[in-house]
Every structure is written in C-alpha cells, then in structure tokens.
Amino acid sequence: MPVGSDVAETPVDRALGRPAERLLASGGLVSAGFATSSVFVSLFFYITSGSVAKMALYGIGRYAGLIVMSGVIVKVFPDASPRRLFRVGLSLTAVFYCMLILLGTRVAGLAVPLGLFNGAAAGTYWFGNNTLVYDVLAPGERGHYYGLSFAIMSVLNVVMPLTAGAVISRIGGEAGYVTVFSLALATFVAAWWTSRRLRSTRGVGGVSLRYALVFPLLRASWGRMWMATAFRGFKQAAGEIGLIVLVALATRSTTAQGEFAAVASLASVGTSILAGRLRPEWRAAGMWVGAAGYALATLLLFLDADYGMLLVYGLVTGLIYPGLMVPLSSVILETIDDDPAAAELRGGYVLSREIAANVGRIAAILLLLLLLLAAPPTAAVLGVLTAAAILQLVVAHLGSTADDHAGRGAVLGSAA
C-alpha cells in the first residue's frame, strides 16, 4: 500500500485527491513533450544515417541507460526524494534536447552515446515518477488514475505528432526537426516548473542491485509480474521502432508518421478511461480482449503492410490494447502491496520493474537487428511484431491470474 498507509484498502473506483491530480498534471506536460518529439527523435536518427540499424542502436543505448541509471539511483542517491528525481530527470531531458538542437545532422555518428544519455535522463525521471505514483495514490485511486493518464497521453499523441509532422513538412529538413525539438524542450521546462508543487516523500532507500535482481525469484507473484512487465516492454520497443520503419517505407513522409500516431492514439482515448473503470471481477476479461485484439490486428499486416493497412492496424490496436495495459498497471502495484515489507522495499521494486521493462525492450531491438541480417526490413519488423503479439497473450495470462498467486513464495523482509 502507499507509504504512510496503515490499513489495507480494497481497490475501488474513487475520485482523485489533490496530490494525485497534481501528479497527473505534471505528468501530462511531460507526456506532451514526449508526444511531440519521441517518434521524430528516432526518425531523425533513421533519416540522418539512412540506416535502421543506427536507429536501433540509439534505442539500445537509451534502454541500457535507463537500466544503468536506475541502479545508480538506489546505490548512490538512496536518500533523494522521488520529487527531486522527477525534476532532475526533466532537467537532464532538457539538456538532451539542447544537444539535439546544437548537433543537428551530426547526431548520426553519436547514436549510442546520445541514447545512453537520454536513457539516463529518462531513467531518473521515470524512477521518480513511478515511485511517486506508488507513494501518492491510494489503492482505490489507481485504476481511475491510470485510465485518465493513458487517456490524456492518447489525446496528446493525437494532437502533438500531427502538429510536429506538419511543422517538419512545412519548414523542411534539419530546421523542421530543430523546431519540433525546441517545442518539446519548452514543454519539459514547463513540466519542471509545475512539478515544484508535487508532494515530497521520503527517499527510495538503499536497495542493492543484487537484491533487485533476485526479487522475482524470492516471490512467485512478483516473478510473474516481472515477466509480464518485460513482455510488455518488448511490445513497446517493437512498436516504437518497427512501426516507424513500416510507415517510413510505405510513405517516405514525416506527416504520415504523425497521422499514424494520431489514429492509434485517438482510438485509445475512450477505451483507456473505460479500462480504468473496470471492476476487479472484469479485469481478466479486459486483459484477454486487449491481448487477443492486438494479436489479430498484427495478422492484418501480413495481408498487406501498405499505409492504409497500417492505419487500420493502428486503429484496432489503439482501441483494444488499453484493455490489457490499464488493468495490468494496477495489478502490478497491488502485487507490490501484497509484500508486508513493501513500504521499505518500494525502491527495490521500482528498480526491479525498470530492469524488467528495459530488458524486454532491448530484447525486441536485438531480435530486430538479428532478423535484419537475414530478411528485408519489412519482413524483419513483421517478425518482431509477431513475437510481441504472442507475448501479449502470455501477459494477459499472467495478469489475469495474478490474484491466484498472491502471497506465494518467500517474503522479502530479509532483503531490507
């Protein structure tokens, strides 16, 4: 349960308190910055280098940086408050965008180091954000919070990529990308300014990397959520990089990149809110619908991977996938709650979750690079997306049966 709670609560849908609203507002501004630029940062590496591999190496550097920085935080800065980590992460993210603006097309030769730096920045931010979510939200607020959060993110992913794509197309060339990166930079600065009102909670605590790595082995229920998080991370990276490649090959247009992101996100707005309102007895069904729908949509790409079919894929997955994603986010926190020592070990759990997500993301990119050695880009991407679809069915099984495995395995009190 969140830090400071003394009595277990049954998760029920309820309105958000002021601390949760402030976290939602600051996080929304951060989402606006990422929605404006994330697709186009990866695309910039692809266009400036002319290589899918360069874009993939940037992704590997970024996800490796996320893992390393998460380990550094619990080892070197155990007393840093989550709010401070949140703000420092935003500051480092702003520095990253300043570097993109200054370097321009020279980024192509710096894919790995720039990826590592951006990963370290994002790792600092996400560690602070994810710990604040656990600290600030009461169990009854979580489903509502995640539903609203994903809905806001979906709206932003409609408006901002369309705007950014139009800006790049109108201005053209390097100047267009620099303009978009400057808009994102301004948004991150605004998020940093508003985050000063977030609630300050105690430091994450000194949890060793070794203990974070063995957490999944000490508790059966957390081991299952660790795998679910890793497989979801696999899907995220497969989609982020693979779909940029497919849209680029089908259209050669930056505007089309924004349109695709907008279609997928617009479809998910209402579904995210509804998924956040699901009662516990309906969450399993929601997860299976989300996973099965995603798998069926992936099969459509084997019929034809042209732009029209990609838009259909984006529409279907955007509409269906929140049924899996939103309930699973709440289930993961409830699994942490089940540990009697959760309040003391929350930093270790956040670290363990970050490792899982980024191991899954790196695995997806490595599989893509491996397939690129033996197949054309379109076939390689479809192979990775197929693996992601299969893994989401496993995620649905793990999430929907989480309650059956609650309390199994060793208690982590000895890891404190």
Secondary structure as the mmCIF struct_conf table of DSSP 4:
data_model
#
loop_
_struct_conf.conf_type_id
_struct_conf.id
_struct_conf.beg_label_comp_id
_struct_conf.beg_label_asym_id
_struct_conf.beg_label_seq_id
_struct_conf.end_label_comp_id
_struct_conf.end_label_asym_id
_struct_conf.end_label_seq_id
TURN_TY1_P TURN_TY1_P1 VAL A 3 GLY A 4
BEND BEND1 VAL A 7 VAL A 7
HELX_LH_PP_P HELX_LH_PP_P1 ALA A 15 GLY A 17
HELX_RH_AL_P HELX_RH_AL_P1 ARG A 18 SER A 49
TURN_TY1_P TURN_TY1_P2 GLY A 50 GLY A 50
HELX_RH_AL_P HELX_RH_AL_P2 VAL A 52 VAL A 76
TURN_TY1_P TURN_TY1_P3 PRO A 78 ASP A 79
HELX_RH_AL_P HELX_RH_AL_P3 PRO A 82 LEU A 103
HELX_RH_3T_P HELX_RH_3T_P1 GLY A 104 LEU A 110
HELX_RH_AL_P HELX_RH_AL_P4 ALA A 111 VAL A 136
HELX_RH_3T_P HELX_RH_3T_P2 PRO A 139 GLU A 141
HELX_RH_AL_P HELX_RH_AL_P5 ARG A 142 ILE A 171
HELX_RH_AL_P HELX_RH_AL_P6 GLY A 173 THR A 194
HELX_RH_3T_P HELX_RH_3T_P3 SER A 195 ARG A 197
BEND BEND2 LEU A 198 LEU A 198
HELX_LH_PP_P HELX_LH_PP_P2 ARG A 199 SER A 200
HELX_RH_AL_P HELX_RH_AL_P7 LEU A 209 LEU A 218
HELX_RH_AL_P HELX_RH_AL_P8 ALA A 220 THR A 251
HELX_RH_AL_P HELX_RH_AL_P9 THR A 254 GLY A 276
TURN_TY1_P TURN_TY1_P4 ARG A 277 ARG A 277
HELX_RH_AL_P HELX_RH_AL_P10 PRO A 280 LEU A 303
BEND BEND3 ASP A 306 ASP A 306
HELX_RH_AL_P HELX_RH_AL_P11 TYR A 307 ILE A 320
TURN_TY1_P TURN_TY1_P5 TYR A 321 TYR A 321
HELX_RH_AL_P HELX_RH_AL_P12 PRO A 322 ASP A 337
TURN_TY1_P TURN_TY1_P6 ASP A 338 ASP A 338
BEND BEND4 ASP A 339 ASP A 339
TURN_TY1_P TURN_TY1_P7 PRO A 340 ALA A 341
HELX_RH_AL_P HELX_RH_AL_P13 ALA A 342 LEU A 372
TURN_TY1_P TURN_TY1_P8 LEU A 373 ALA A 374
BEND BEND5 ALA A 375 ALA A 375
HELX_RH_AL_P HELX_RH_AL_P14 PRO A 377 SER A 400
TURN_TY1_P TURN_TY1_P9 THR A 401 THR A 401
HELX_RH_3T_P HELX_RH_3T_P4 ALA A 402 HIS A 405
TURN_TY1_P TURN_TY1_P10 ALA A 406 GLY A 407
BEND BEND6 GLY A 409 GLY A 409
HELX_RH_3T_P HELX_RH_3T_P5 LEU A 412 ALA A 415
#
